[in-house]
């Protein structure tokens, strides 16, 4: 059975609490985050104490998580479990909200604010972080985080612009159906910032707002000779291992497979809209050769 994956793009601008909200007696909004990216950004902003619940897909581990844990929630949990946690705000993604209308309505009837947020493009990244920061009064911390992130990204991007003979890269989003990412997606931005050339630059979304594109065997074969590096997203949407990739007869025509330049890249550093994208850039830069070029300059 063919499975369709739809990514809804929805950046919701929310009304921020006062900048000093975290310092006002009795004002510390309690949040349940149902998406790992929301959780990571809030943790990095120093809002750990605001989180009274998180998703079951959390992967971020940093100094902010030392000695800390929070109950795990899903949109399938009943309203009573949410109410028992006494959240002021529930954060999720638009597709979750669309598929859990009954829960969303029940939360809102109970006076709990439901905020759906999703980012798929690099140009939306900083506004998304600022939106989350506004919910917890962490605007200053957010601007510091953006500055550090932007400085590092700019360093790689500047080197990439001068990088001769960029290796051709094919990003596999979903193995079974030979799907890739659209040119304006976060994963392609990561690859290009890290010195790669996105080979399927003609990939188009099946519908507006979707960043995963059908490519198919015929189109892949047409560009196979350009693919020096084959990167496959590793995550919930694409669990095919390297053994599965290398066993596919079609892929054996791709130069990257004959040279062993085939890698799995974790979704958490490739497509989640968090500062961990820097880890993805560093990882891919090590594969394209850009990291070595930068090191030689320092």
N, C-alpha and C positions, 0 to 999 in steps of 0.2 A: 504494500500500500504506500502510495506516495504521500509524504507529509509536507505540508506547507508551513513555512515559518514567516511570520509577519512581525516586523519591528515597527512599533508606533513611536513617532517622534513627538514629544510634547514637553517643552520646557515651560513650567508654570511659574510665573512671577508672583511671589507671595509677599504679603505685607510683613515687613521685618518687625521684630520686637525692638524696643529701645536698645541702643548700643551697650548700655550698662545693665541689661536685663539680668545677667548672671549675678550681679552684685546687689540687686534689690531684694530685700527680705521677702521670702515666700514666693518669689518669681523664678522658677527654674523649670521651664517647660519639659514635661516628660514625653519622650519620643519612643515609638516602636518603629524600627526600620525593617521593612520587608525586602530590601534589596542590598546586596553586599557592598555595592558601590556607595550608596548613601551612608552606610555604616562606616566604611573606611574614611570617607571624607570628614564625617563628624568626629571620628576618633582623632584624626590628624589635626583637627581644629581645636582639640582639647575639650570636646563636649562629651567625654565618656560618661560623666555623671548624669547627663540628660537621657541616656539610653536605658530604657527599662525593658527592652525586648529587641531582638534582632532576627534575621532570617536564618534558615537552615543551611544556607550556602556560603556562610562566611569563610574566607580563606586568609584574610589579612592578619598578619602577626607582626607587631612592631612594639616599640617601647610602651606605646599607649595601651597595649593589651596585657601587659605583664600583671599577673595576679588578678585579672578581671574576667568576668563572664557575665552573660545576661541570658535570660530565658529565650528559647527559640520559638518563633511563631511562623505560621503560614496563613494564606488567605482561606485555607480550608478549616481553620480553627473556628469554633463557635464564638458568638459575640460575648458570651459570659466570660470566656478566658481573656479576651481583650479588656473587658470592663474591670476584671479583677486586678489587672496591672495598672489601672488608673492613668492611661496615657492622655496627654493633651492633644497630641498629634500622632497620626499614623502615616508614615511615608511608604510609598510603594511605586511601582511603575504603571504607566497607563494601561498596558495590556492586562495587568493584574486587576486593576480597577474595573476594566471592562468585563472581565470574566468573573468578578465577584461583586456584582451589583447589589446583591442582597446584604452582604457584609458591609459594604460601603454605606448603604442607606441606614443600616442599623447603627453604625458608628456615628454617623452624622445626626441621627435622631437623639443619640445619647450625648450630644454636645462635643463630640470628638472631631477634631479637624482632620480631614483626609487630604493629603497632598500627593498627587501623582507627578513624578518627575522622570524624565528619560533624556539622555544625551547620546547621540551617535556620531556627531561631527565635531571636529576639533574647534571650530569657530564658536561652538556653544559651551565649551568647557568652563571658562571662567565665570560666565553668568550663572551656570549651574552651581558652582562652588559658592558663589556669592549668595545665591538663593538659600542654600543650606545654612550658610553662616548667619544670615539674617534671622533664621528661625531660633537661633540659640545665642544671639548677641555676640558673635565671634567675628565681626567684620574686620577688625584690626589684624587678627590672626590669619584671616583669609587672605588679606592683601599681602602679608608677609609670605604666605605659602605660594601665592601666585607669582610673586617676584622671584622666589628661589626656583620655582619650576620653570618659569619663562627664561631666566638666565641660562639654565642648563640646556633647555630646548634650543635656544638661539645659538648656543655654541655648536651643537650638532648640526643644526640647519645651515649655518654659515659654512661649515666644513663640507657638508653634503653638496652645496651649490658649486663648490670648486672640485668636487670629486670626479675625476675622469673615468670614463668607461664604467659607469654604474652597472652592477650586475642585475640582470633581469630577474624579477621575483614574481612568483605566482603564489597568491594567498588562497589557501583552501579554507572555505568556511564550513562546508558540509560535504564530507567525502562521498557518501552514497550517491548524491545527485550532482556531483561536480559543480558545486556552487562556490562563488567567490564573493568579494566585497566590492561595492561601488567605489569609484575613484574619490568621492567626497567623504568616505567613512573614516572613523578613527583608526582602524587597523592599517589602512593604506597610508594615512598620515604618519603613523609610526614607522612604517617601512620606508617611506620617502625621506623622512627626517633622519633616518638611520643610514641613508646612502644607497638605498635600493631603488630600482626603476620598476614601477608597477606594470607588468606585462599586459594583463587584461584591462587596459585603460579604457576599452570600449564597453565594459560591463555596464549594463543598465538595469535599474530596479524594475521589478515586475509591476510595481504600483508606487505612487508618490509616497515618500516617507520611509520606504524600505531600503535598507543598506546591504542586504544580501541579494545577490543576483545569480540567476541561472547562467551557466556558461556552456556546459554540454561538451560531449566528446569531440564533435566536429570542430568547434571553435578552439578547443584546447589543442588539438592536433595541428591546427593552422599556425599556432604561435609556439608550439613545443620547442622549436630550435632556439628560441630566445630565452628560455627559462634556465638560468644558471643556479637559482636557489629556489627551492620549493618549501614553503612554510605552511604548516597545517595547524589551525587553531585547535587547542586542546581544551575541551570544556563540555558543558551539558549538551550543546548542539552537535558536537563532533567528537565522539569518543574513539574513533578509529585509531589504532596504534600504528607505529611505524611498520610493523610486520604486515598489517592490512594494506597500507599504502604501497609498500614495495612489491606486494603480491599482485597488484592490479596490472594486467597486461598493457593496458592503454598507457599507464604512467612510465613504462619501461622505455618509451620513445623519447622521453624528456631527458636532456643532458644532465640535469641535476641528479637524476636517479643513477646514472652511470658513474657519476663522480662522487656520489655519496653526500651530496649537499641537500639533504632532506631532513627537516627538523619539525618537531612539535613545539608550539609556542603556547604557553598557558593563556587562556582567555583573560585571566585577572590582570595581565600586563599588556595585553594586546588590544582589548576592546572595552574594558570597563573604564568609565570616565573618572579616573582617580589619579593622584600623583604617582601611582605605581606604573603609569604609562612610561615614566622615565626608565624604569627597569626594562620595559619592553624595548625602548629605543636603544639602551645600552646592549641588550642581548642581541638584537638584530644588527646593530653596528659592529658587533664582534664577528658576525657571520658575513657581512658585506665587505669588510676590510676597512670601514671608516674608523673604527676604534683604533686600529693600528696606526692609521694616518694621523689621527689626533694625538696619539701617544708620542709619535715621532716629533711633533711640534713642541711638546712640553719639556 
